[in-house]
Amino acid sequence: MLQEEKMGQGGQGRQEPVLKTENVAKRFRASVLEDVNLQIYPGEIFGIIGVSGAGKTTLLELLIGFMKNDKGKILFKSFEALAMQGSSYRSVFAEQRKFRSLFGFAAQVPSFYDDLTVEENMAYFGSLYNLSEQSIRENTKTILNLVGLDEHREALAANLSGGMQKRLDIACAMIHNPKILILDEPTADLDVLLRKQMWDLVRAINAKGTTVIIASHFLDEIESLCDRIALLHSKKIAWQGSVDELKKHYTKSEEIHLETISGNYEKVIQALKAKKLDISDMRREGRKLVIYTQKAELALHHLIHILEKLGEHILDVELKLPSLSEVFESITRKSG
């Protein structure tokens, strides 16, 4: 168990947000964020998505108090306070020392020191939180084992691979056992295998009770990883909720994914067109035929009869909502 000197374990209830924003705005030369409202609950993995330049990094830096917002409030409750009825929220700026003991932040650009070893980096960042030498040793052992760097504790940070450097950066952000871990594009510049390993690490961290906030442009991975997401678009939060809720809110279409032994779908397409069903599109994707319709059950009923009549043998058929990437592209394209 990680040693924790400044905070107790606190409650893990989801009845109240641990971190929230109220009508937050930020501008530089021009407005970047306007009237941003977020609620982040303890124990969840929360994703923030948006096109490049939408303000994801700015929002994260506001959440941790790295920069001051021009309008609105950024509020938090300690986990002890969440367990107490009637306790009030506090500004991240009014009690920065308390709040900074609550969170860890791993930016896009790593913050560790290349000329220090893995273990030396952990000790340095632990000293910034006034941890005792014993706490640093115990936390370092636990965290390096969690992130898969225990056998590399004596390696220079500069000599680590790209994936290991990402892990070290997260490990340094966790040295003080934060209740909230904030990750800005944690899998940027990593290959597919390393991205999968990183998301497995995030799940392992979350499974220990840590609330995780992630900004990422890998929407397929965010879809499978996050409990809830916020869609940042046109300077505001266009949506906040689960991925399935987002899909149902922004699209009425469903998808039928069909794969047959023959893989010959021309006759199937022609037969479906002849039925004059409410089908918006049909397209081949790899060995599958994907049918887009607002009346999936009716279309599927006719599809099964058509396949039987044509003597086609089904390998797989599945009803799906559009992917997060498809919904995201539709939203940004319509209002972009």
C-alpha positions in Angstrom: 0.0 0.0 0.0 1.3 3.4 -0.9 2.3 5.6 2.1 0.4 8.8 2.3 1.4 11.6 4.6 -1.0 14.4 3.8 -4.3 12.8 3.1 -6.3 9.9 4.4 -8.1 7.4 2.2 -11.4 9.2 2.2 -14.7 8.1 0.7 -15.1 6.6 -2.7 -18.8 7.4 -3.2 -20.0 8.7 -6.5 -22.8 10.8 -5.1 -20.9 14.1 -5.5 -18.2 15.2 -7.9 -14.6 15.3 -6.5 -13.8 18.0 -9.1 -16.1 20.4 -11.0 -16.1 23.6 -13.1 -18.8 26.2 -13.2 -19.0 28.4 -16.3 -15.2 28.5 -16.7 -13.7 30.7 -19.5 -10.2 31.3 -20.7 -8.8 33.6 -23.3 -5.4 34.4 -24.6 -5.4 36.8 -27.6 -8.8 35.3 -28.4 -11.3 33.2 -26.5 -10.2 29.5 -26.1 -12.9 28.2 -23.6 -16.3 29.6 -22.8 -18.8 28.5 -20.1 -17.2 25.1 -19.5 -19.1 23.0 -17.0 -17.6 19.6 -15.9 -18.3 17.2 -13.1 -15.8 14.5 -12.4 -16.6 11.7 -9.9 -14.3 9.7 -7.7 -13.2 6.4 -9.0 -14.1 7.0 -12.7 -12.0 7.2 -15.8 -13.0 10.4 -17.5 -12.0 11.2 -21.1 -11.8 14.7 -22.7 -12.0 14.6 -26.5 -11.9 17.3 -29.2 -10.2 18.3 -32.4 -6.6 19.5 -32.4 -6.6 23.1 -31.0 -10.0 22.6 -29.2 -8.4 23.6 -25.9 -8.0 20.1 -24.2 -4.5 20.9 -22.8 -5.7 24.4 -21.7 -8.6 22.8 -19.9 -6.4 20.3 -18.1 -4.0 23.1 -17.0 -6.9 25.0 -15.6 -8.1 22.0 -13.7 -4.8 21.6 -11.9 -4.5 25.3 -11.2 -1.4 25.7 -13.5 -3.1 28.7 -15.0 -5.8 31.0 -13.8 -9.2 31.1 -15.5 -10.7 34.4 -16.6 -14.2 33.6 -15.5 -16.1 31.0 -13.5 -15.0 28.6 -10.7 -12.9 25.4 -10.5 -13.8 23.6 -7.3 -12.8 20.4 -5.5 -13.7 18.4 -2.5 -11.1 16.2 -0.7 -12.1 12.6 -0.4 -12.6 13.0 3.3 -15.0 15.9 2.6 -17.0 13.8 0.2 -17.7 11.4 3.0 -19.1 14.2 5.1 -22.7 15.5 4.5 -23.0 19.2 4.0 -19.3 19.8 3.4 -18.6 22.6 0.9 -16.4 22.8 -2.2 -13.2 24.8 -2.2 -11.4 26.7 -5.0 -8.3 25.0 -6.4 -6.6 28.4 -6.2 -7.6 29.2 -2.6 -6.1 26.0 -1.3 -3.5 25.1 -3.8 -1.2 23.2 -1.4 -4.1 20.9 -0.3 -5.3 20.5 -3.9 -1.9 19.7 -5.3 -1.5 16.8 -2.8 -4.8 15.5 -4.3 -3.7 15.1 -7.9 -0.8 14.0 -10.1 -0.3 15.4 -13.6 1.6 13.9 -16.6 1.9 16.4 -19.4 2.5 15.7 -23.1 6.1 16.7 -22.6 7.8 14.5 -19.9 8.9 16.3 -16.8 11.5 13.9 -15.4 15.2 14.5 -15.6 17.2 12.6 -18.3 20.5 12.6 -16.3 18.9 11.0 -13.2 18.1 7.3 -12.8 14.5 6.1 -12.6 14.9 5.8 -8.8 16.6 9.2 -8.5 13.7 10.8 -10.4 11.2 9.2 -8.0 13.1 10.4 -5.0 13.4 14.0 -6.4 9.6 14.3 -7.1 8.8 12.7 -3.7 10.9 15.4 -2.0 8.8 18.1 -3.7 5.8 16.7 -1.8 7.8 16.6 1.5 7.5 12.9 1.7 9.7 11.1 4.2 12.6 8.9 3.0 10.7 5.9 4.1 7.5 6.9 2.2 9.6 7.6 -0.9 11.2 4.2 -0.8 8.0 2.4 -0.2 6.0 4.4 -2.7 8.8 4.0 -5.3 8.8 0.2 -4.9 5.0 -0.1 -5.2 4.7 2.3 -8.2 7.6 1.0 -10.2 6.2 -2.5 -9.8 2.8 -1.2 -11.0 4.2 0.6 -14.1 6.6 -2.2 -15.0 9.8 -0.4 -14.3 11.0 -2.2 -11.2 13.9 -3.9 -13.0 15.0 -0.6 -14.5 15.2 1.5 -11.3 18.9 2.0 -11.8 18.7 2.9 -15.5 19.2 6.5 -16.6 16.0 8.1 -17.8 17.6 9.1 -21.0 18.4 5.5 -21.9 14.8 4.3 -21.5 12.6 3.5 -24.6 9.8 5.9 -25.5 7.2 3.6 -23.8 9.2 3.3 -20.7 9.7 7.1 -20.5 6.0 7.5 -20.6 5.7 5.1 -17.8 8.3 6.9 -15.8 6.5 10.2 -16.3 3.3 8.7 -14.9 5.3 7.1 -12.0 6.7 10.4 -11.0 3.2 12.0 -11.1 2.1 9.2 -8.7 4.9 9.3 -6.1 2.7 11.0 -3.5 -0.3 8.6 -4.1 -2.6 11.2 -5.7 -6.4 10.5 -5.7 -6.7 12.0 -9.1 -4.3 11.3 -12.0 -4.5 13.6 -15.0 -2.9 12.4 -18.3 -2.5 14.6 -21.4 -2.2 12.5 -24.5 -0.4 9.6 -22.7 -0.1 7.5 -25.8 1.1 10.2 -28.3 4.0 8.9 -30.4 3.6 5.3 -29.2 3.0 2.4 -31.5 -0.2 0.2 -31.3 1.3 -2.3 -28.9 2.7 0.3 -26.6 -0.6 2.2 -26.6 -2.4 -1.0 -25.5 0.1 -1.5 -22.7 -0.4 2.1 -21.6 -4.2 1.7 -21.5 -3.8 -1.6 -19.5 -1.6 0.4 -17.1 -4.3 3.1 -16.8 -6.9 0.4 -16.0 -4.6 -1.0 -13.3 -4.1 2.4 -11.7 -7.8 3.0 -11.8 -8.6 -0.4 -10.3 -6.7 0.7 -7.2 -9.2 3.5 -6.7 -7.5 6.4 -8.5 -9.7 8.7 -10.5 -8.2 9.2 -13.9 -8.8 12.1 -16.3 -7.4 11.6 -19.8 -7.2 13.9 -22.9 -6.6 11.9 -26.0 -7.2 12.0 -29.8 -7.4 8.2 -30.0 -11.1 8.0 -29.9 -11.5 4.2 -30.4 -9.3 3.7 -27.3 -11.2 6.4 -25.3 -14.4 4.6 -26.2 -13.3 1.3 -24.7 -11.5 2.8 -21.7 -13.6 5.6 -20.2 -16.7 5.5 -18.0 -17.7 9.0 -19.2 -16.4 11.5 -21.6 -16.7 15.3 -22.3 -16.7 16.4 -25.9 -15.0 19.8 -26.2 -16.2 21.6 -29.3 -16.6 25.3 -30.3 -15.0 26.4 -27.0 -17.6 24.6 -24.9 -18.5 21.2 -23.6 -20.9 20.0 -26.3 -21.6 16.7 -24.4 -20.8 15.0 -21.1 -21.8 11.5 -20.3 -21.2 7.9 -21.3 -20.1 7.0 -24.8 -23.4 5.1 -25.4 -25.4 8.1 -24.2 -23.5 10.3 -26.7 -24.2 8.0 -29.5 -27.9 7.8 -28.7 -28.2 11.5 -28.3 -26.5 12.5 -31.6 -27.6 9.8 -33.9 -30.7 7.7 -34.6 -28.9 5.4 -37.0 -27.8 1.9 -36.1 -25.4 -0.4 -38.0 -25.9 -4.0 -39.1 -22.5 -5.7 -39.6 -22.9 -8.8 -41.8 -20.3 -11.3 -42.8 -21.1 -14.3 -45.0 -19.0 -17.2 -46.2 -19.0 -16.1 -49.8 -18.4 -12.4 -49.1 -20.4 -11.5 -52.2 -22.8 -8.8 -51.2 -24.0 -7.3 -54.5 -27.2 -9.4 -54.7 -27.9 -8.7 -51.0 -27.5 -5.0 -51.6 -29.8 -5.1 -54.6 -32.5 -7.1 -52.8 -32.4 -4.7 -49.8 -32.8 -1.7 -52.2 -35.8 -3.3 -53.8 -37.5 -3.5 -50.4 -37.3 0.3 -50.1 -36.4 0.2 -46.5 -35.2 3.1 -44.4 -31.5 2.5 -45.2 -29.2 5.5 -45.5 -26.2 3.7 -46.7 -24.6 0.3 -47.4 -20.9 -0.2 -47.8 -18.3 -2.9 -47.7 -15.7 -2.7 -45.0 -13.1 -5.5 -45.3 -15.0 -8.8 -45.4 -18.2 -7.3 -43.9 -21.2 -5.5 -45.3 -22.2 -2.6 -43.1 -25.8 -1.4 -43.3 -26.8 2.0 -41.8 -30.5 2.3 -40.9 -32.8 4.0 -38.4 -34.9 0.8 -38.3 -32.4 -1.8 -37.6 -34.7 -4.6 -36.4 -37.0 -4.3 -39.5 -34.0 -4.2 -41.8 -32.4 -7.2 -40.1 -35.7 -9.2 -40.4 -35.7 -8.6 -44.2 -32.0 -9.2 -44.4 -32.3 -12.7 -42.8 -35.0 -13.7 -45.3 -33.0 -12.4 -48.3 -29.9 -14.4 -47.2 -32.0 -17.6 -46.8 -33.5 -17.0 -50.3 -30.1 -16.4 -51.8 -28.6 -19.5 -50.1 -26.0 -17.4 -48.3 -24.5 -18.7 -45.1 -23.9 -16.3 -42.3 -20.6 -16.2 -40.4 -21.5 -13.2 -38.3 -24.2 -10.6 -37.9 -24.3 -7.9 -35.3 -26.3 -4.8 -34.4 -24.1 -1.8 -33.4 -24.4 1.9 -32.7 -21.9 4.0 -34.8 -18.4 4.2 -33.3 -17.3 7.2 -31.3 -15.1 8.3 -34.1 -18.1 8.3 -36.6 -20.3 10.3 -34.2 -17.4 12.7 -33.4 -16.7 13.3 -37.1 -20.5 13.9 -37.7 -20.7 16.4 -34.9 -17.6 18.4 -35.9 -18.4 18.3 -39.6 -22.0 19.6 -39.1 -21.0 22.5 -36.8 -17.4 23.0 -37.7 
